Amino acid sequence: MTVGVVVLAVLATWPAGAVAAAGEKPCRINTDTAIIRKQPSKAAAKAGIGYRDQRCRFHGYTRDVAWAHITMKGSGVDGWVDRALISTAKEQLAPTGP
């Protein structure tokens, strides 16, 4: 019963339309600069910035799969980025720079 209450409390803090993924996956930023937002919206406040080839943890997508919930490794910045700005595929996790 306590676990169910904790899960409900966590889900209540997620933005509307957000869905949790089963587990986490490694990811990396695959663009020069990715603005990490506090909510899955271009109008939302900035939580931080990710740069090409920086590592992150992927937590899930919004229901429309437009936004990805991530946590940056190292800085711990947690937020939302456009789904096209990260890669979770194993073959694409290698750095792209020289």
N, CA, C and O of each residue as an XYZ file, in Angstrom:
392
protein
N       0.820     -1.186      0.000
C       0.000      0.000      0.000
C       0.862      1.246      0.000
O       0.549      2.198     -0.715
N       1.937      1.277      0.776
C       2.812      2.440      0.835
C       3.455      2.707     -0.514
O       3.574      3.862     -0.924
N       3.875      1.649     -1.216
C       4.489      1.814     -2.533
C       3.516      2.473     -3.496
O       3.905      3.363     -4.253
N       2.261      2.054     -3.480
C       1.246      2.652     -4.354
C       1.055      4.130     -4.077
O       0.875      4.916     -5.007
N       1.092      4.516     -2.819
C       0.946      5.924     -2.442
C       2.141      6.721     -2.936
O       1.980      7.831     -3.443
N       3.337      6.166     -2.794
C       4.544      6.848     -3.271
C       4.499      7.020     -4.781
O       4.825      8.094     -5.285
N       4.106      5.994     -5.506
C       4.001      6.074     -6.959
C       2.999      7.141     -7.356
O       3.264      7.931     -8.262
N       1.859      7.176     -6.696
C       0.857      8.201     -6.995
C       1.389      9.592     -6.698
O       1.096     10.525     -7.445
N       2.153      9.761     -5.644
C       2.723     11.063     -5.305
C       3.714     11.511     -6.369
O       3.736     12.685     -6.739
N       4.527     10.596     -6.861
C       5.488     10.927     -7.918
C       4.758     11.288     -9.197
O       5.084     12.296     -9.825
N       3.788     10.498     -9.597
C       3.052     10.773    -10.823
C       2.272     12.081    -10.734
O       2.072     12.746    -11.750
N       1.836     12.454     -9.553
C       1.099     13.707     -9.386
C       1.980     14.917     -9.649
O       1.471     15.983     -9.994
N       3.298     14.775     -9.495
C       4.208     15.899     -9.732
C       4.622     16.008    -11.192
O       5.205     17.019    -11.582
N       4.339     14.998    -12.013
C       4.694     15.037    -13.427
C       3.743     15.955    -14.159
O       2.580     16.068    -13.773
N       4.209     16.616    -15.211
C       3.342     17.487    -16.000
C       2.229     16.693    -16.684
O       2.366     15.494    -16.924
N       1.134     17.374    -16.992
C       0.024     16.728    -17.698
C       0.524     16.185    -19.027
O       1.301     16.846    -19.717
N       0.090     15.007    -19.383
C       0.482     14.411    -20.653
C       1.786     13.641    -20.589
O       2.186     13.042    -21.587
N       2.465     13.635    -19.448
C       3.740     12.931    -19.334
C       3.499     11.475    -18.977
O       2.553     11.146    -18.261
N       4.361     10.611    -19.482
C       4.259      9.201    -19.152
C       5.626      8.704    -18.717
O       6.651      9.123    -19.254
N       5.633      7.830    -17.765
C       6.886      7.261    -17.301
C       7.251      6.052    -18.148
O       6.379      5.299    -18.582
N       8.530      5.874    -18.378
C       9.016      4.678    -19.060
C       9.316      3.624    -18.003
O       9.535      3.948    -16.836
N       9.324      2.384    -18.411
C       9.679      1.308    -17.496
C      11.197      1.262    -17.397
O      11.850      0.667    -18.254
N      11.762      1.872    -16.383
C      13.208      1.919    -16.218
C      13.817      3.114    -16.916
O      13.109      3.950    -17.477
N      15.126      3.188    -16.878
C      15.855      4.279    -17.494
C      16.809      3.718    -18.535
O      17.189      2.548    -18.491
N      17.187      4.573    -19.468
C      18.158      4.188    -20.487
C      19.235      5.258    -20.554
O      18.972      6.426    -20.266
N      20.442      4.869    -20.932
C      21.452      5.895    -21.169
C      21.092      6.666    -22.432
O      20.470      6.125    -23.346
N      21.482      7.917    -22.474
C      21.277      8.726    -23.671
C      22.410      9.725    -23.790
O      23.238      9.855    -22.889
N      22.438     10.423    -24.903
C      23.403     11.501    -25.093
C      22.757     12.581    -25.933
O      21.829     12.325    -26.701
N      23.260     13.789    -25.775
C      22.789     14.918    -26.566
C      23.385     14.779    -27.961
O      24.593     14.580    -28.096
N      22.555     14.880    -29.006
C      23.064     14.695    -30.374
C      22.939     15.963    -31.217
O      22.789     15.890    -32.437
N      23.001     17.119    -30.568
C      22.973     18.403    -31.260
C      23.949     19.329    -30.548
O      24.359     19.050    -29.421
N      24.324     20.426    -31.191
C      25.300     21.330    -30.582
C      24.846     21.841    -29.222
O      25.619     21.836    -28.264
N      23.592     22.282    -29.136
C      23.042     22.818    -27.886
C      21.599     22.370    -27.724
O      20.791     22.524    -28.640
N      21.275     21.822    -26.578
C      19.897     21.401    -26.274
C      19.441     22.123    -25.010
O      20.046     21.975    -23.948
N      18.381     22.897    -25.129
C      17.832     23.575    -23.960
C      16.959     22.584    -23.200
O      16.036     21.990    -23.757
N      17.266     22.423    -21.932
C      16.509     21.527    -21.067
C      15.474     22.382    -20.345
O      15.819     23.352    -19.670
N      14.206     22.016    -20.493
C      13.100     22.800    -19.927
C      12.555     22.141    -18.656
O      12.679     20.930    -18.469
N      11.950     22.958    -17.788
C      11.368     22.438    -16.546
C      10.071     21.683    -16.791
O       9.684     20.838    -15.984
N       9.401     21.975    -17.887
C       8.167     21.302    -18.290
C       8.282     20.980    -19.778
O       9.097     21.600    -20.462
N       7.511     20.049    -20.302
C       7.590     19.716    -21.729
C       6.857     20.742    -22.598
O       5.774     20.479    -23.120
N       7.476     21.912    -22.735
C       6.895     22.997    -23.524
C       7.983     23.998    -23.878
O       8.853     24.283    -23.055
N       7.944     24.538    -25.103
C       8.918     25.558    -25.498
C       8.768     26.828    -24.672
O       9.708     27.615    -24.570
N       7.604     27.031    -24.088
C       7.359     28.214    -23.269
C       7.814     28.029    -21.814
O       7.837     28.993    -21.048
N       8.171     26.813    -21.435
C       8.569     26.526    -20.046
C       9.934     27.136    -19.735
O      10.752     27.364    -20.626
N      10.152     27.391    -18.463
C      11.429     27.942    -17.998
C      12.567     26.967    -18.292
O      12.367     25.753    -18.328
N      13.745     27.508    -18.498
C      14.928     26.680    -18.744
C      15.439     26.093    -17.440
O      15.524     26.782    -16.423
N      15.778     24.818    -17.482
C      16.382     24.147    -16.330
C      17.895     24.074    -16.506
O      18.637     24.002    -15.526
N      18.348     24.092    -17.758
C      19.769     23.989    -18.054
C      19.996     23.813    -19.538
O      19.072     23.930    -20.342
N      21.246     23.529    -19.894
C      21.634     23.333    -21.293
C      22.503     22.090    -21.384
O      23.363     21.858    -20.534
N      22.273     21.296    -22.418
C      23.114     20.151    -22.702
C      23.855     20.397    -24.008
O      23.331     21.047    -24.912
N      25.075     19.876    -24.105
C      25.892     20.079    -25.294
C      26.205     18.744    -25.962
O      26.146     17.686    -25.336
N      26.538     18.819    -27.242
C      26.801     17.620    -28.042
C      27.682     16.618    -27.301
O      28.706     16.974    -26.719
N      27.261     15.376    -27.339
C      27.952     14.216    -26.782
C      27.947     14.133    -25.258
O      28.556     13.218    -24.702
N      27.277     15.063    -24.561
C      27.146     14.911    -23.116
C      26.185     13.761    -22.829
O      25.213     13.554    -23.555
N      26.465     13.030    -21.782
C      25.660     11.868    -21.395
C      24.493     12.272    -20.507
O      24.558     13.244    -19.755
N      23.424     11.493    -20.621
C      22.234     11.736    -19.815
C      21.545     10.407    -19.540
O      21.936      9.365    -20.065
N      20.506     10.467    -18.701
C      19.637      9.320    -18.429
C      18.265      9.660    -18.972
O      17.715     10.719    -18.671
N      17.713      8.764    -19.769
C      16.392      8.945    -20.368
C      15.359      8.269    -19.473
O      15.532      7.113    -19.086
N      14.273      8.994    -19.140
C      13.250      8.466    -18.238
C      11.929      8.148    -18.925
O      11.161      7.324    -18.427
N      11.649      8.784    -20.056
C      10.386      8.548    -20.741
C      10.004      9.717    -21.632
O      10.663     10.757    -21.645
N       8.916      9.517    -22.381
C       8.409     10.537    -23.303
C       7.057     11.061    -22.815
O       6.402     10.445    -21.975
N       6.662     12.196    -23.355
C       5.289     12.640    -23.196
C       4.419     11.704    -24.033
O       4.937     10.971    -24.875
N       3.127     11.720    -23.816
C       2.233     10.818    -24.554
C       2.328     11.010    -26.057
O       2.205     10.048    -26.815
N       2.546     12.251    -26.500
C       2.649     12.509    -27.939
C       4.060     12.249    -28.471
O       4.317     12.446    -29.659
N       4.966     11.814    -27.611
C       6.350     11.478    -27.938
C       7.101     12.678    -28.533
O       8.025     12.497    -29.326
N       6.714     13.878    -28.161
C       7.391     15.085    -28.646
C       8.526     15.503    -27.714
O       9.505     16.105    -28.155
N       8.396     15.186    -26.437
C       9.379     15.597    -25.431
C       9.921     14.392    -24.687
O       9.195     13.434    -24.420
N      11.217     14.448    -24.350
C      11.873     13.385    -23.596
C      12.275     13.915    -22.225
O      12.831     15.008    -22.115
N      11.993     13.142    -21.186
C      12.391     13.498    -19.825
C      13.780     12.924    -19.592
O      13.982     11.718    -19.733
N      14.748     13.781    -19.235
C      16.132     13.344    -19.049
C      16.723     13.929    -17.770
O      16.207     14.899    -17.215
N      17.810     13.322    -17.319
C      18.648     13.867    -16.262
C      20.069     13.848    -16.794
O      20.560     12.806    -17.230
N      20.731     14.995    -16.760
C      22.105     15.083    -17.249
C      23.049     14.425    -16.249
O      22.952     14.654    -15.043
N      23.963     13.605    -16.765
C      24.984     13.020    -15.906
C      25.979     14.130    -15.575
O      26.191     15.032    -16.385
N      26.564     14.072    -14.445
C      27.520     15.101    -14.029
C      26.833     16.249    -13.317
O      27.025     16.428    -12.115
N      26.039     17.026    -14.029
C      25.390     18.196    -13.421
C      24.123     17.831    -12.654
O      23.750     18.531    -11.713
N      23.458     16.744    -13.045
C      22.221     16.347    -12.387
C      21.003     17.157    -12.803
O      19.931     16.995    -12.220
N      21.145     18.032    -13.805
C      20.008     18.822    -14.279
C      18.942     17.867    -14.799
O      19.223     16.986    -15.612
N      17.713     18.052    -14.319
C      16.596     17.194    -14.681
C      15.547     18.033    -15.402
O      15.174     19.108    -14.934
N      15.073     17.536    -16.546
C      14.049     18.280    -17.263
C      13.658     17.618    -18.566
O      13.804     16.408    -18.737
N      13.156     18.432    -19.485
C      12.566     17.959    -20.729
C      13.251     18.592    -21.926
O      13.533     19.790    -21.930
N      13.520     17.775    -22.952
C      14.091     18.267    -24.211
C      13.266     17.732    -25.373
O      12.581     16.717    -25.252
N      13.343     18.427    -26.494
C      12.734     17.932    -27.725
C      13.313     16.553    -27.994
O      14.529     16.375    -27.923
N      12.479     15.582    -28.300
C      12.936     14.194    -28.462
C      13.989     14.017    -29.544
O      14.783     13.079    -29.484
N      14.008     14.904    -30.531
C      14.974     14.796    -31.627
C      16.387     15.200    -31.196
O      17.340     14.985    -31.945
N      16.536     15.779    -30.008
C      17.836     16.289    -29.567
C      18.647     15.291    -28.759
O      19.764     15.592    -28.339
N      18.086     14.091    -28.535
C      18.829     13.053    -27.815
C      18.836     11.764    -28.615
O      18.015     11.556    -29.509
N      19.780     10.910    -28.271
C      19.852      9.576    -28.863
C      19.890      8.561    -27.738
O      20.611      8.732    -26.755
N      19.102      7.492    -27.891
C      19.121      6.402    -26.915
C      19.563      5.088    -27.559
O      19.782      4.104    -26.853
N      19.697      5.056    -28.880
C      20.096      3.837    -29.586
C      21.555      3.524    -29.283
O      22.406      4.412    -29.343
N      21.847      2.278    -28.960
C      23.211      1.885    -28.586
C      24.242      2.272    -29.636
O      25.318      2.760    -29.291
N      23.932      2.063    -30.907
C      24.903      2.382    -31.955
C      25.101      3.890    -32.109
O      26.067      4.327    -32.734
N      24.198      4.680    -31.547
C      24.312      6.130    -31.672
C      24.821      6.775    -30.384
O      24.915      8.001    -30.320
N      25.149      6.001    -29.372
C      25.619      6.574    -28.116
C      27.100      6.941    -28.140
O      27.576      7.644    -27.248
N      27.823      6.481    -29.134
C      29.233      6.843    -29.253
C      29.348      8.318    -29.623
O      28.515      8.828    -30.372
N      30.372      9.016    -29.107
C      30.556     10.429    -29.449
C      30.645     10.644    -30.963
O      31.185      9.809    -31.688
N      30.106     11.776    -31.429
C      30.085     12.057    -32.853
C      31.203     13.000    -33.291
O      31.449     13.156    -34.487
N      31.867     13.617    -32.348
C      32.925     14.596    -32.665
C      34.195     13.920    -33.145
O      34.274     12.693    -33.195
N      35.193     14.727    -33.500
C      36.478     14.187    -33.987
C      37.261     13.441    -32.939
O      38.351     12.943    -33.221
